[in-house]
Structures are given as C-alpha cells and as structure tokens.
Amino acid sequence: MDRDQLIDLTRRAVKLARDKTTDLAPSEYSVAADTYTSTQRLAQDTAMLMASPQLVGYASELPRPGTYCTKNVMGRSILLTRSADDALRAFDNVCLHRQSRIADGCGAARRLACPYHAWTYDLDGNLMGVPGKEGFPETRSGPAKLTELPAAECAGFLWISLDRNGALDIPAFLGPLADEVESWGIGRWAPLGEKVLDCPINWKLAIDTFAENYHFATVHKNTFATIARSNCTVFDSFGPHHRLVFPLNGILDLENIPEEQWDPLQNMVVIYALFPNIVLSATIANGELFRVYPADVPGRSITVHQNSTPLDLSDESVAAGAAAVFDYAHATVRDEDYALVAGLQANLESGARQNLVFGRNEPGLQHRHQTWSEAI
C-alpha cells in the first residue's frame, strides 16, 4: 500500500474518530439463525469452500528450493514443496502404498520417506524408492507420482486448489487487492508457526468475530480496547473481498501534526477479509493469518492461526518477544471472542429466535454474509 493511499485511509479514520462514528451500511441486515445450524447450509458452505482458491500459508514457509511444509485443509493433508527449480508444488500428502502421511510439519530435504514402509519421493512428487520392490511389480512398471494439485504463489502467500483439475488465477481472484496485499510484504516475513482452535462454533460465526470492532469496548475491554477504538471502522469492498481499518486509540493526536509527518502504520490495524474463509490482519509489526474451516457438523469449526513478523528472529530476545505477541493475540481470540460466541451458538441451536440483526455500523458483517449467500 503506497503512502498516498495510507494517508487517505488515515484521513478517513481521523474524521470518523473525531465525529465519534463509523462507516455505515445503507440499512440493517437480517440473517436467519439456521445459517449457522442447518446441515443443508453446511453442505452448501463446504461445497463453496471446496470450489474456491485456498490460501494456505506464507511464501516464507518455503524459503528456498529443497524445502517443504504440510497443511490441513478441509480435512485433507496437503504437502507443499519448493523443488530444485524454485517452483511451488502441492500434493495430497498421501503415500501411494497404504495412504500414510508422507511428511508432517516443515523442513528441508531432497527426498521424503513415508514413515510406514519408507517409500521415498522427491520434491516433484515422483516415487523414487520402494523397499522390497519385488513385491510391487505393477506399481513400478511405469512412472508413479503423488496426486498433484494446482498451486500458485501470489501476494506473498501460498495458494492451492483442492480440485486436481482446477485452474488458479489468483491475481484475477484478488483483483486490486493482489498488489495491495503484496505491498505489505507480510507473506515474506518470518513465520511464527501455527496454533489450532477446534471450537463448538459454526465457521461463519468464527469469522463474524473479525468483521467488526463494535464489540471491542465490551468483549475486549482489557485487551484490544486498550489499543484500538471501539465502533469506529473504515470500510471498503472489493468484489467478494473487503478491507477494514481499525483506528488505534491515539489517532486523534494526528490532528495536531502536519500530514507530511504522519506515520499511518503507527495509528491503525488493517483487516482483510478474503473470500471465502480468510482473515488477514496487517500492522507495522506483524501479519496474522486466520484460516477458518467448517467441521463435520454445523456447530463446530477449525481455525488455523498463523503469524509472521518483520523482526530478526535470530536474536533470541526478539524471537521471544514476537512469540509472546502471538500468544497474547491467540489467547484473546480463544478466551474472549470464541468463548463468548460458543454461548451464542448454543442459543442459535435452541431455536429461541429465528433471526440475527447486523447493524448499519457492521458493514463488514453484512458484506461477508451477502457474498456467501450469493456464492451458494
């Protein structure tokens, strides 16, 4: 994001903060309670996600040729590699023999050996070694390879399609946000690992918690509200995606400073909602990634939370500080957002009321649900 754009967003944020208001949708918006509880809707949601491009991690998780990482996506184990020619590749992480996972975690290797019977593969997915090869004459009679999936690197992130015959055009999918997200550089910052939340809430309910800051003053009174303003958001949509700017508490201090001296990134958090299931939070100090997936029942979801930092993690104290920030953010989502909406999920399932209401001051929520409804 260039400075002119950051200054423009900062001007808008300052005005909203000064006027004690927020960007508003044209009207309230009602959503049926069974959006979060219906098995039919869960099936529709799952089909929508399966057909969509999947952002699965940071490019920095595969920093050089000869590296690999694994991801769990919609119940499937995926192996990503950066092969000798620096190409990104993705495969079902499933051995050709007995369907064991071939690898876990991340690392560097020329070849990967299945832990069950040591069938060995190179990073292009080719079967290279079979112990007791005389037992598998048909398998070895021609080229054998892991099931490959379409993969792409765009805006600093790793993307795949879960359809082996699918096509990926991520720049077209992201539109103007492709260059904007790339400009942050957060996909190439140092990754800080993954934390997983398996929670009794619908996947859309999990994402709802990131789509507005109206709740900061109550839910995050002693955490995020000490940093960022509540019920004050700059909103812009980009097709099925949108961007939210959450002004920090000191943003009105900028009224006394000439614009040429403004440092916008010290005064805001930028949240990107990437269709259909990604939340990306960008600040001057870290880049948080939330991948949210439906589980096997409507009232359950899996959130994979990642973080990256521009800091030099070779310094032990810096690394410890970055890890502490990640722990703090994760605990706040887990213990405040998700803990509270678990009760909301129970109310939705009780059938006590047929609808939820999203206010004019929640344009991010309205946009998310409108795009999901249109997609299914």
Secondary structure as UniProt FT lines:
FT   HELIX           3..18
FT   TURN            19..20
FT   STRAND          29..32
FT   HELIX           33..35
FT   TURN            36..37
FT   HELIX           39..50
FT   STRAND          54..58
FT   HELIX           59..61
FT   TURN            65..66
FT   STRAND          67..73
FT   TURN            74..75
FT   STRAND          76..82
FT   TURN            84..85
FT   STRAND          88..92
FT   TURN            96..98
FT   STRAND          106..108
FT   STRAND          111..113
FT   TURN            115..117
FT   STRAND          120..122
FT   TURN            123..124
FT   STRAND          126..129
FT   TURN            131..132
FT   HELIX           133..135
FT   TURN            137..138
FT   HELIX           139..141
FT   STRAND          148..149
FT   STRAND          151..154
FT   TURN            155..156
FT   STRAND          157..160
FT   TURN            164..165
FT   HELIX           170..174
FT   TURN            175..176
FT   HELIX           177..184
FT   HELIX           186..188
FT   STRAND          190..199
FT   HELIX           203..208
FT   TURN            209..210
FT   TURN            214..215
FT   HELIX           216..219
FT   TURN            220..223
FT   HELIX           224..226
FT   STRAND          234..238
FT   TURN            239..240
FT   STRAND          241..248
FT   TURN            249..250
FT   HELIX           251..256
FT   HELIX           259..261
FT   HELIX           264..266
FT   STRAND          268..274
FT   TURN            275..277
FT   STRAND          278..282
FT   STRAND          287..294
FT   TURN            298..299
FT   STRAND          301..309
FT   TURN            313..314
FT   HELIX           316..332
FT   HELIX           333..338
FT   HELIX           339..350
FT   STRAND          355..358
FT   TURN            360..361
FT   HELIX           363..375
//
